[in-house]
């Protein structure tokens, strides 16, 4: 695998790198880049822009949903994602074998997850275990814990 270097001063290169992300493996490549610590990840988010990044992440999440793994499960997951002290809210509706993402709060989420953008990226890249993150307090989970524990298995990570 080619090693990725992130120079946050080169905004064109950061944007080009971001535009190439189409899978959890490609996201992992960025998170595994030399020096990709919390500050670098937050800087990456800052260059890309929170809404642009989160729109893309949740679009990719919906695209990597595997209906056969979810079976007949249905519900709404609300994601409260903190970026530089601001909370950005999205929700994903799982029903009828699909997952669709929406901006803004859900009317009646079955599960609400609260986390930082950096931890969301790690979760989506398979670098952070959802269960361990909830247990350690990196992710706050409210609602149906049992249903929430099943979620990671429904997506190709």
N, C-alpha and C positions, 0 to 999 in steps of 0.2 A: 504494500500500500504506500502511496506517495505521502510524504509528510507534509502537513499543511502548516503554513506560517501565517499568523494574523498580525498585520500591522494596522492598528486602529487609526493611524494618521492617514492611511491611504483609503479614503472613503469609497473610491471607485472600486478598488479591489475587494473591500469588505462587502459592498453591495453585490458585486459579481459572484463572490463566494456564496453569499446568502441565496442569490437567484438560482444557484445550482443545487440547492438542497431539495431533494425529492423523496428521500427515504430516511428512516432512522439511522441506517449505517452512515449515510453522508453527514448527518447531524453529529453522530459519534465522532467522525473524523475531525470535525471542528472542535468539539469538546475535548478531544485527546491531543490537540495541537500543543506543542511545547509552550509552556507559560500560560495555558488557558485556565487561569485561576478565576475566582469569583469576580475580581476586578475586571479581568479581560472579558469575561462573559457579559458582565453588565455594560462594559464599554461597547461590545459588539451590539448589544440590544440598543444602546444609545445611538450608535451610528445608523442602524437599520430603522429605528423608530418603533416604539412599542406597538402601536396599532398594526403597522405593516407586518411586523414579526408575528404577533399573535394571530392575525388573520391567516397568515400562511401556516402557522403551526396547527391551528384548529382545522383548516382545510385539509392538511395532510393527515391529521388524525382521522377525520371522517373517511378519507380515502384509503386508509389502512385498516379499516374496520373489517372483521371477518364474521359475516353473519352466521355461518355454521357454528362458530364457537359460542355465540351468544344464545343460540337456540331461540326460544320464544320469549326471552327476557325483554323487558321494555322499561323505560323510565327516562328521566332527565338528570343529567349531571351538570351542575353549575360550577364553573371555575372562576374563582376570585384570584386574579394574578396581580401581585404587587410588583410595580416597576418604579423605582425612584420615589417611593412614598405615595404613589398613586395606585389605586386599585382599578384594574380593568376587568370587566365581567363578561364572560362568554358562557354559553351553555350548549351541550350536545344532547340531542334527542335520539334515543335508541328505541326504535319501534319498527315492526314489520320488516325485519332483516336489513335495516339501514341505520346509519348514524349520520345525522345532519347537524351542522354547527350553526350557531346563531350568535350575534353580538347582543350584549345586554343580559339582564337578569332573567331567570326563568320564573314563570308563575308559581309552579309548585315543584321544585327540584326534589328528586328522590335522594340525592346526595349532593352536598356542597363541599368542594375542596378549595382550600385557601393555601396559597404557596407563592414563592417568588418566581419571577420569570426564569432565573437561572435553574431553579429546581424543576420547573416545568420542562425546560429543555433537556435536563438530565433524565427526567422521567420518560419523556418521549423517545430519547435515544437509547433507553435501556440501561442507562448508567446509574439509575437510582431505583431501588425497589420501592414500590408504592407502599407495601405493608410496612417495611422497615422505616420509611419516611414518616408514616403516620405514627408509628410507635416512638420514634425519636422526636416528634414534634415539628419536623420540617414541613410536613403537610398537616393541616388541620382538616379533619373530616367531620361533617355534621350530617345527620340523617341515617339512612339504612346502611350500617357498616357492613353487613353481610353482602349486600348487593354491591357496594363499593369495592369490596375485596375481590369480586369477580371481574371487575372492569378490565384490569390489565391484560387478562387472558383473551379478551375479545379483539385485540389489535395486534397486527404484525409489528413487532418491535425489533 
